[in-house]
Amino acid sequence: MIDVLVSGTNTVLQDLGRVGYRKFGVPSAGAMDAHSARLANQLIGNPDNTPVLEFIGQGPVLRFNSPGLISIRGAKFNVRVNNELIDINLPYSINEGDQLTFGTALEGLYGYLAIQGGFNAPMVLGSASFYEGITPEARIRKGDKLFFNSNVDQLNFPSYSTKIIEVLNYSSCEIMVTKGPEFEKLSNQTQDLLENEEFILSNEINRMGYRLIGNLEIRGFEILTSPVQPGTIQLTPSGQLIVLMRDGQTTGGYARILQLSEISLSVLAQKRPGEKINFKFKNID
């Protein structure tokens, strides 16, 4: 069991999200940086979809009442166990009574803590991912107790005989996209601008969507309400670009001009307000 001494910012439990329920209006949810969540689990031998602790910007302070094997991935944090800095590039064995403290993110936004055996959380519609109105809890709070399914008698350090997924280049400004359903309805000039323009992340970013700021003097158009998904980039009638993220809605009435790849969605999730990006088009013809 783990005592939450300080909750951190927007700390939640996430796995890889809900599959098969978007047709009922249920968002997918899941880890914002799914790539890092998978890697955290793989480093300690968990299945990819095992629930992990996700936090943004400022991590939690946790006291372990049972031993466990942990791994930490995602944004770069200074992490301490009992006030001593630890190396977060390898699995770390936690002892009973240890206090784990995360500082403020030095690079990136979203951090992930995995524990061997996985955190214990109710499964709702096939997923443990927190989402307000769907799961019993929407956020981890100070004073909460977290339970995990670890074999305390024998911690299992993986041999890494299986392939570990590669760490992404989060510093890259290039975001890989494909053309969305309404892309071809844009003028040739607008299409060229989208491919060559530099965009800045606004302060309006959260688990539902990221707004982008550019110098494009273009206007979008409304469409009949149509399906959207995480990574869909909408162009509003006022000319704003909105990237739908993991908690984004399931349908929308703005032009769906671009679509992020799964990998690009993880990279974008770690970008901070004020950072610049540009789109790199992937040819799937």
VOPAGU-2260 file (C-alpha; in pm, 1 decimal, decimal comma):
REM VOPAGU-2260
SITE   aa  ch    i         X         Y         Z
SITE  MET   A    0       0,0       0,0       0,0
SITE  ILE   A    1     108,6     358,9     -70,7
SITE  ASP   A    2       9,0     672,2     121,7
SITE  VAL   A    3     -34,2     987,4     -88,2
SITE  LEU   A    4     133,4    1261,3     118,3
SITE  VAL   A    5     117,2    1525,1    -159,4
SITE  SER   A    6    -105,5    1466,8    -458,1
SITE  GLY   A    7      92,5    1652,9    -723,6
SITE  THR   A    8     -83,5    1815,8   -1018,5
SITE  ASN   A    9    -368,7    1632,6   -1192,2
SITE  THR   A   10    -243,1    1297,0   -1068,1
SITE  VAL   A   11    -454,4    1009,0   -1201,4
SITE  LEU   A   12    -436,5     640,2   -1284,7
SITE  GLN   A   13    -426,6     563,3   -1656,6
SITE  ASP   A   14    -380,1     260,1   -1876,3
SITE  LEU   A   15    -401,8     261,7   -2257,4
SITE  GLY   A   16    -765,8     366,8   -2253,9
SITE  ARG   A   17   -1115,5     239,8   -2337,0
SITE  VAL   A   18   -1165,5      59,7   -2665,5
SITE  GLY   A   19   -1499,7      11,8   -2837,4
SITE  TYR   A   20   -1713,7     267,4   -2655,2
SITE  ARG   A   21   -1665,3     585,8   -2856,0
SITE  LYS   A   22   -1979,6     505,5   -3055,5
SITE  PHE   A   23   -2166,5     555,4   -2727,5
SITE  GLY   A   24   -2000,9     893,4   -2667,0
SITE  VAL   A   25   -1743,9     760,9   -2418,8
SITE  PRO   A   26   -1396,0     917,5   -2468,0
SITE  SER   A   27   -1101,1     682,1   -2492,2
SITE  ALA   A   28    -902,7     844,1   -2208,3
SITE  GLY   A   29    -572,7     662,9   -2138,9
SITE  ALA   A   30    -218,3     789,1   -2085,2
SITE  MET   A   31    -147,4    1117,7   -2263,3
SITE  ASP   A   32     200,0     995,2   -2352,2
SITE  ALA   A   33     108,2     633,8   -2418,6
SITE  HIS   A   34     458,8     559,2   -2543,1
SITE  SER   A   35     616,3     649,2   -2207,5
SITE  ALA   A   36     347,1     460,2   -2015,9
SITE  ARG   A   37     421,8     146,5   -2218,1
SITE  LEU   A   38     793,8     187,0   -2165,4
SITE  ALA   A   39     752,0     232,4   -1789,5
SITE  ASN   A   40     560,8     -95,4   -1776,5
SITE  GLN   A   41     802,8    -281,2   -2001,3
SITE  LEU   A   42    1101,0    -180,4   -1789,0
SITE  ILE   A   43     961,9    -378,3   -1494,9
SITE  GLY   A   44     802,7    -663,7   -1685,9
SITE  ASN   A   45     438,9    -548,5   -1674,4
SITE  PRO   A   46     199,2    -590,9   -1967,6
SITE  ASP   A   47     175,3    -268,9   -2170,6
SITE  ASN   A   48    -181,9    -198,1   -2057,9
SITE  THR   A   49    -109,4    -213,8   -1683,0
SITE  PRO   A   50    -239,2      97,6   -1497,9
SITE  VAL   A   51      27,6     357,7   -1416,1
SITE  LEU   A   52      25,7     680,6   -1216,7
SITE  GLU   A   53      19,4     987,9   -1443,0
SITE  PHE   A   54      95,7    1342,8   -1326,7
SITE  ILE   A   55     166,2    1673,2   -1497,7
SITE  GLY   A   56     430,5    1933,8   -1416,4
SITE  GLN   A   57     455,9    1869,9   -1042,7
SITE  GLY   A   58     472,7    1511,3    -922,5
SITE  PRO   A   59     338,5    1358,1    -600,9
SITE  VAL   A   60     502,6    1262,6    -272,8
SITE  LEU   A   61     436,4     899,5    -182,2
SITE  ARG   A   62     516,8     681,2     120,8
SITE  PHE   A   63     545,0     309,2      55,1
SITE  ASN   A   64     412,4      77,7     322,7
SITE  SER   A   65     516,0    -228,1     121,3
SITE  PRO   A   66     822,1    -296,2     -93,6
SITE  GLY   A   67     795,0    -283,7    -469,6
SITE  LEU   A   68     982,2    -248,7    -796,8
SITE  ILE   A   69     913,2      78,7    -978,6
SITE  SER   A   70    1006,6     256,4   -1299,2
SITE  ILE   A   71     961,1     620,2   -1401,0
SITE  ARG   A   72     934,2     753,1   -1755,9
SITE  GLY   A   73     799,7    1052,6   -1946,9
SITE  ALA   A   74     892,2    1408,8   -1854,5
SITE  LYS   A   75    1227,5    1469,2   -1686,3
SITE  PHE   A   76    1197,1    1506,8   -1308,7
SITE  ASN   A   77    1440,3    1512,1   -1020,7
SITE  VAL   A   78    1323,8    1211,9    -819,4
SITE  ARG   A   79    1429,7    1139,0    -463,2
SITE  VAL   A   80    1391,0     842,6    -233,0
SITE  ASN   A   81    1434,9     953,4     128,0
SITE  ASN   A   82    1589,0    1282,0       2,4
SITE  GLU   A   83    1851,1    1107,6    -214,3
SITE  LEU   A   84    1840,5    1152,1    -593,2
SITE  ILE   A   85    1787,3     828,9    -784,8
SITE  ASP   A   86    1859,1     724,9   -1142,8
SITE  ILE   A   87    1525,4     704,9   -1325,2
SITE  ASN   A   88    1668,9     526,2   -1628,4
SITE  LEU   A   89    1653,5     186,3   -1457,6
SITE  PRO   A   90    1402,8      -4,6   -1242,3
SITE  TYR   A   91    1433,5      88,3    -875,3
SITE  SER   A   92    1362,6    -131,7    -574,2
SITE  ILE   A   93    1153,6      48,3    -311,0
SITE  ASN   A   94    1164,0     -65,4      52,4
SITE  GLU   A   95     892,4     -51,4     313,6
SITE  GLY   A   96     884,3     296,0     468,1
SITE  ASP   A   97    1056,2     469,3     174,2
SITE  GLN   A   98     932,3     812,2      69,1
SITE  LEU   A   99     932,0     889,4    -303,4
SITE  THR   A  100     935,5    1257,7    -399,3
SITE  PHE   A  101     901,6    1415,5    -742,3
SITE  GLY   A  102    1013,1    1770,8    -808,2
SITE  THR   A  103     888,3    2001,0   -1082,3
SITE  ALA   A  104     927,2    1878,6   -1439,6
SITE  LEU   A  105    1253,8    2004,2   -1590,3
SITE  GLU   A  106    1160,6    1901,1   -1945,5
SITE  GLY   A  107     827,2    1788,3   -2083,5
SITE  LEU   A  108     499,3    1775,2   -1894,0
SITE  TYR   A  109     363,2    1428,4   -1820,1
SITE  GLY   A  110     537,2    1183,4   -1588,7
SITE  TYR   A  111     459,2     815,6   -1532,5
SITE  LEU   A  112     518,5     587,6   -1236,7
SITE  ALA   A  113     474,9     214,6   -1290,6
SITE  ILE   A  114     501,7     -51,9   -1023,5
SITE  GLN   A  115     556,2    -420,7   -1081,5
SITE  GLY   A  116     221,5    -597,4   -1067,8
SITE  GLY   A  117      33,5    -277,3   -1142,6
SITE  PHE   A  118    -182,4     -39,9    -942,5
SITE  ASN   A  119    -513,4    -178,4    -822,2
SITE  ALA   A  120    -804,8      21,1    -964,1
SITE  PRO   A  121   -1165,5     -57,5   -1061,3
SITE  MET   A  122   -1214,6    -156,2   -1424,4
SITE  VAL   A  123   -1494,5      41,3   -1588,3
SITE  LEU   A  124   -1583,7     -40,0   -1949,1
SITE  GLY   A  125   -1265,8    -240,9   -1983,4
SITE  SER   A  126   -1024,8      21,7   -1850,5
SITE  ALA   A  127    -893,8     159,8   -1522,0
SITE  SER   A  128    -830,0     504,3   -1675,5
SITE  PHE   A  129    -972,1     784,1   -1462,1
SITE  TYR   A  130   -1240,4     996,7   -1626,9
SITE  GLU   A  131   -1486,1    1217,5   -1441,3
SITE  GLY   A  132   -1840,0    1080,0   -1456,2
SITE  ILE   A  133   -1724,3     735,1   -1565,8
SITE  THR   A  134   -1488,0     609,3   -1295,2
SITE  PRO   A  135   -1554,5     632,9    -919,0
SITE  GLU   A  136   -1265,3     876,8    -880,6
SITE  ALA   A  137   -1143,2    1143,4   -1120,7
SITE  ARG   A  138    -818,8    1239,3    -945,5
SITE  ILE   A  139    -572,0    1121,8    -681,1
SITE  ARG   A  140    -586,4    1339,1    -368,4
SITE  LYS   A  141    -375,7    1396,5     -59,4
SITE  GLY   A  142    -458,0    1127,6     197,5
SITE  ASP   A  143    -556,7     866,1     -60,3
SITE  LYS   A  144    -416,3     514,6     -37,7
SITE  LEU   A  145    -295,8     335,8    -348,1
SITE  PHE   A  146    -284,8     -41,3    -365,5
SITE  PHE   A  147     -73,4    -252,4    -598,1
SITE  ASN   A  148     -47,6    -617,7    -691,7
SITE  SER   A  149     318,3    -689,6    -622,0
SITE  ASN   A  150     472,0   -1012,0    -495,7
SITE  VAL   A  151     650,1    -873,0    -190,5
SITE  ASP   A  152     832,4   -1200,6    -127,9
SITE  GLN   A  153    1030,3   -1190,2    -451,4
SITE  LEU   A  154    1065,1    -886,7    -675,0
SITE  ASN   A  155    1129,6    -987,8   -1033,5
SITE  PHE   A  156    1396,2    -786,3   -1215,3
SITE  PRO   A  157    1327,3    -838,1   -1589,1
SITE  SER   A  158    1602,4    -989,3   -1801,6
SITE  TYR   A  159    1500,3    -772,8   -2101,1
SITE  SER   A  160    1500,2   -1076,2   -2327,6
SITE  THR   A  161    1208,1    -912,5   -2508,9
SITE  LYS   A  162    1241,8    -597,6   -2714,8
SITE  ILE   A  163    1192,3    -273,7   -2521,7
SITE  ILE   A  164    1026,0       2,5   -2724,9
SITE  GLU   A  165    1254,3     288,4   -2818,6
SITE  VAL   A  166    1258,8     622,4   -2639,7
SITE  LEU   A  167    1116,5     899,0   -2858,4
SITE  ASN   A  168    1288,8    1222,9   -2955,0
SITE  TYR   A  169    1068,2    1455,3   -2751,8
SITE  SER   A  170    1282,0    1757,5   -2837,6
SITE  SER   A  171    1188,8    1733,7   -3206,4
SITE  CYS   A  172     966,8    2012,9   -3339,0
SITE  GLU   A  173     834,1    1789,9   -3617,6
SITE  ILE   A  174     492,5    1636,5   -3561,0
SITE  MET   A  175     400,6    1359,3   -3804,9
SITE  VAL   A  176      50,0    1393,0   -3953,9
SITE  THR   A  177    -166,2    1247,4   -4227,0
SITE  LYS   A  178    -436,2    1428,7   -4421,9
SITE  GLY   A  179    -778,9    1439,9   -4259,7
SITE  PRO   A  180   -1117,0    1384,7   -4431,9
SITE  GLU   A  181   -1166,3    1756,3   -4509,0
SITE  PHE   A  182    -805,0    1838,1   -4603,6
SITE  GLU   A  183    -869,4    1825,9   -4977,6
SITE  LYS   A  184   -1149,2    2083,0   -4940,4
SITE  LEU   A  185    -890,1    2345,0   -4840,2
SITE  SER   A  186    -735,1    2565,4   -5106,7
SITE  ASN   A  187    -394,6    2466,8   -5244,4
SITE  GLN   A  188    -248,9    2775,9   -5081,1
SITE  THR   A  189    -385,6    2678,4   -4740,6
SITE  GLN   A  190    -259,1    2322,9   -4778,9
SITE  ASP   A  191      89,9    2454,1   -4854,4
SITE  LEU   A  192      74,5    2692,3   -4558,8
SITE  LEU   A  193     -14,7    2412,1   -4320,2
SITE  GLU   A  194     284,7    2212,4   -4435,5
SITE  ASN   A  195     530,6    2500,5   -4402,0
SITE  GLU   A  196     390,6    2708,0   -4115,2
SITE  GLU   A  197     535,5    2708,4   -3763,3
SITE  PHE   A  198     283,3    2683,0   -3479,3
SITE  ILE   A  199     308,4    2769,7   -3110,9
SITE  LEU   A  200     128,6    2586,3   -2833,6
SITE  SER   A  201    -110,0    2819,6   -2654,4
SITE  ASN   A  202    -175,1    2823,1   -2280,4
SITE  GLU   A  203    -500,7    2638,7   -2348,3
SITE  ILE   A  204    -382,8    2280,2   -2325,1
SITE  ASN   A  205    -528,9    1995,0   -2124,2
SITE  ARG   A  206    -626,4    1629,8   -2156,1
SITE  MET   A  207    -914,5    1724,4   -2386,9
SITE  GLY   A  208    -728,3    1933,1   -2642,3
SITE  TYR   A  209    -430,4    2152,5   -2734,9
SITE  ARG   A  210    -485,0    2484,8   -2913,1
SITE  LEU   A  211    -221,6    2596,6   -3161,3
SITE  ILE   A  212    -131,3    2952,9   -3256,3
SITE  GLY   A  213     -11,0    3033,3   -3607,1
SITE  ASN   A  214       9,2    3323,7   -3849,0
SITE  LEU   A  215    -226,6    3165,6   -4099,1
SITE  GLU   A  216    -496,7    3396,5   -4230,2
SITE  ILE   A  217    -737,8    3117,7   -4311,3
SITE  ARG   A  218   -1088,0    3026,4   -4211,5
SITE  GLY   A  219   -1225,5    2683,9   -4149,2
SITE  PHE   A  220   -1576,3    2563,7   -4209,3
SITE  GLU   A  221   -1835,6    2365,5   -4025,5
SITE  ILE   A  222   -1937,5    2014,0   -4127,1
SITE  LEU   A  223   -2214,8    1779,4   -4030,6
SITE  THR   A  224   -2132,4    1633,4   -3690,1
SITE  SER   A  225   -1886,0    1353,1   -3763,7
SITE  PRO   A  226   -1661,1    1112,1   -3572,5
SITE  VAL   A  227   -1330,2    1239,4   -3435,2
SITE  GLN   A  228   -1060,1    1067,2   -3233,1
SITE  PRO   A  229    -749,5    1149,6   -3030,9
SITE  GLY   A  230    -504,9    1320,1   -3264,5
SITE  THR   A  231    -768,6    1472,6   -3493,1
SITE  ILE   A  232    -677,5    1833,1   -3580,3
SITE  GLN   A  233    -980,4    2056,2   -3631,2
SITE  LEU   A  234    -981,5    2389,5   -3811,1
SITE  THR   A  235   -1245,6    2620,9   -3664,6
SITE  PRO   A  236   -1434,9    2886,2   -3864,3
SITE  SER   A  237   -1224,7    3150,5   -3684,0
SITE  GLY   A  238    -904,3    2990,2   -3813,6
SITE  GLN   A  239    -789,3    2823,9   -3489,9
SITE  LEU   A  240    -633,8    2478,4   -3486,6
SITE  ILE   A  241    -739,7    2240,6   -3210,2
SITE  VAL   A  242    -569,6    1904,8   -3156,6
SITE  LEU   A  243    -799,4    1660,8   -2979,6
SITE  MET   A  244    -620,1    1469,6   -2704,7
SITE  ARG   A  245    -700,7    1156,1   -2502,6
SITE  ASP   A  246   -1009,9    1294,1   -2325,3
SITE  GLY   A  247   -1142,3    1471,0   -2633,5
SITE  GLN   A  248   -1501,0    1437,1   -2751,3
SITE  THR   A  249   -1610,6    1160,6   -2985,2
SITE  THR   A  250   -1783,6    1375,8   -3250,7
SITE  GLY   A  251   -1735,2    1728,8   -3381,9
SITE  GLY   A  252   -1863,9    1981,1   -3632,3
SITE  TYR   A  253   -1535,4    2146,5   -3735,6
SITE  ALA   A  254   -1332,0    2050,0   -4041,5
SITE  ARG   A  255   -1100,5    1755,0   -3968,7
SITE  ILE   A  256    -801,8    1864,3   -4168,7
SITE  LEU   A  257    -518,1    1656,1   -4021,5
SITE  GLN   A  258    -463,7    1347,0   -3807,0
SITE  LEU   A  259    -169,5    1283,3   -3575,5
SITE  SER   A  260      -9,7     941,8   -3564,8
SITE  GLU   A  261     -11,1     756,2   -3233,5
SITE  ILE   A  262     358,1     832,3   -3183,5
SITE  SER   A  263     310,9    1201,8   -3265,4
SITE  LEU   A  264      29,8    1223,6   -3011,8
SITE  SER   A  265     273,8    1112,8   -2740,0
SITE  VAL   A  266     536,4    1363,3   -2855,5
SITE  LEU   A  267     285,9    1649,5   -2865,0
SITE  ALA   A  268     157,7    1560,8   -2517,0
SITE  GLN   A  269     499,6    1646,4   -2374,5
SITE  LYS   A  270     516,6    1992,0   -2536,6
SITE  ARG   A  271     472,5    2298,9   -2313,7
SITE  PRO   A  272     286,5    2622,6   -2383,4
SITE  GLY   A  273     508,7    2848,5   -2592,8
SITE  GLU   A  274     694,6    2563,6   -2763,4
SITE  LYS   A  275     700,0    2559,4   -3143,4
SITE  ILE   A  276     601,1    2274,7   -3373,3
SITE  ASN   A  277     560,2    2213,3   -3743,3
SITE  PHE   A  278     375,3    1941,1   -3929,3
SITE  LYS   A  279     553,6    1674,1   -4130,2
SITE  PHE   A  280     317,4    1508,4   -4374,6
SITE  LYS   A  281     329,7    1132,2   -4407,4
SITE  ASN   A  282     236,5    1001,6   -4748,7
SITE  ILE   A  283       0,6     705,3   -4720,2
SITE  ASP   A  284    -114,0     702,2   -5082,3
